Amino acid sequence: MVKKNHLIAGLVILAAVAVGFVLMAPQAEGKYDEFAQCLTENGATFYGAFWCPHCKDQKEMFGVSFQHVNYVECSTPDGQSQLPVCVNAGIQAYPTWAFNDGSRQTGALSLQVLAEKTGCNLN
């Protein structure tokens, strides 16, 4: 029994160390990092919900570069309600992109459309 407890404790420690390495590892550089950063710097905000298939499609367009997009999660964890930040912003559909000029567009937008709306260079 003591041996089993030591084995379990050892596995827990090993798992914790592995998780620590993953969390501390530098993020992979993505193809659209500069573009995504430019969107954020130019005031573009992406409002979405974790359960929304079009939001998922939009995120996948950016790949790992999505980490640089100003994203606001609108759904409560149970997926049944909208968070106050999105209610207050008047978000009624997902995905919604809000731009610095005050305009909004709904639906998954092409990267080219996002570039045109923000003046960001799509490399």
N, C-alpha and C positions, 0 to 999 in steps of 0.2 A: 504493500500500500504506500509506504514512504517513497519507494522507488518510482511508483506511478505519479505521485504528487510532484517529485523532482522533475520528472519528464515533462509533465504538463507545465510547470513553472518555466522550465527551459524553453519550451515551445512558445509560450506567451512572450518571454523576453526576446526571443529570436524574431517573432512577428513584429513586436514593437520596434525593434531596431530596423527591420526591413521597411516598415512604414515610414520611419524617420528619414531613411535615406531617400525614399521616393519623394517625400514632401520637401526635402531640402535640396533635391537635385534641380539644377537650372532648367527652366522651361525650354522646350524645344522651340527653335526659331521657325516661324511659319512663312509661307510664301507671301501672305498679305499683311504681315506685321505693320509695315510702314503705312499702308493704306488704312488699316483698321485704326491705327493711332491717329491718323489724320482725320478720320471721321469723328472720333471722339474730341479731338482738339478743335474741330470746326462745329461742335455743338450737336452732332447727330446722336439721337438716342433711340435705341431699339427696345420697344415694350413687347413682352411676350409672355407665354405661359409654358411651363415644362411639359404639359400634356398636348400642346398644339403641334400637329404634324407640319404645318407650314413654317412654324418657328424653328422646328428641327431642321427642315430643309434650308432655311436661311442661315442657321448656325453652321451647317455642313459646308456651305459655300465658302466660308472663311477658314475652315479647318482649325488648326491649333491657333491661328491668328485671332480667333474669336475672343480670346482672353483680353484683347485690347479694345474691343467694342464696348461702348457704354450701353450695357444691357440692364433693363429693369424687369425683374420677375414680378408679374402681376397676380399670379394665382396663389391662393392660400395652399398650404401643404396638402390638404385633402382634395384639392382641385374643384371645390364646390363654390368658391367665392372669389372675389377680387380684393386685392390688398388696397388699403386706403390711398397709397401713393398713386395708384393707377386710377382709382375712382376720382381723386382730386384733380388728376391730369385730364380727365374726361376720355380715357381710353375705352373704346367700345368694341374693338375687334383686334384680333391677333393674326399676324404681327402688325404692329403699327410703328412706323418710323416718324419721329418728330425732328424737324430741322431748325437750324438757327434762325432762319427767316420767318419762323412761325408756322410754316406749312407742315402738313402731315400726309403720309401715304400709307395705305394699308396693303397687306399682302407681302409675300416674299419678293423683294426687289432684286433685280440683277445687280451685280457689282458695278456694271456700267452706269446704271441709273443712279446708284448711290454716288458714284464719282461725279456725275453731272450735277447732282443736287448740292454737293458739298465743295466742288472744285478740287477734290483730292485726286491725285495722280494714281491711276490704276496700273501698276507695273506688271 
